[in-house]
Amino acid sequence: MEFAVVSDTHWREPNPDLERLVHRLVGAKFILHAGDVVSPSILEALEQVAPVLAVIGNCCQQGLRSRLPSSRVDDLEGLKVGMTHGHLYDLRDGKALLEQFVPEVRLVIHGHTHLPRLEIHEDRWLFNPGSVSEPRHGTPACYGWGSWENGQLKLEHKRF
C-alpha cells in the first residue's frame, strides 16, 4: 500500500500548484494531511485522488475547524499512524512527541514547522513532509511518499 503525506499547503483556493500536487499524488491509496489545509476547497481537491485523513492546523478556516480533529490515530492496513499538526506541542523533542501517542502507533506525522523531518526512535518513525507551498530556511518545497508492505515501512521526501 502506498500513501502520500502533505502538510502546510496554505492555499486558500485551487490554483496551478494544487493541480500539480494532485497529479503527483495519483496512485496513493490514502493522503495524510498534517494540518494547515487552510481551505475546504483544497481538501475537496485532494479527495478526488484518494481518501484524505487530515488534522486541523492553526491556520485553517472555520469551515474545517468543526470538521477535522486536532490529532488522530488511524490503522492503514495494519500500520498504526498518529497525526497532529504540531502547533500544540514542543516539536524540538521527537521522542516526547512520539510519547503523545500509544506505543502501538508506529508512525507519527506532524507539520507546522514547514521543515522536512525523518527520525526513527526504537522502531517508531517521526515524519514531517515539509511544505509544498511555503518551505522555510532554504529547504525545498516537498511532500512525503510512503509504502507499507509485509510489515515494512518506507518513507521519503519528494521535491515538489
Beta strands, then each sheet from edge to edge (+ up, - down):
strand 1: 2-6
strand 2: 30-33
strand 3: 52-54
strand 4: 71-76
strand 5: 79-84
strand 6: 107-109
strand 7: 117-121
strand 8: 124-128
strand 9: 142-149
strand 10: 152-159
sheet 1: 3+ 2+ 1+ 9- 10+
sheet 2: 4+ 5- 6- 8- 7+
end
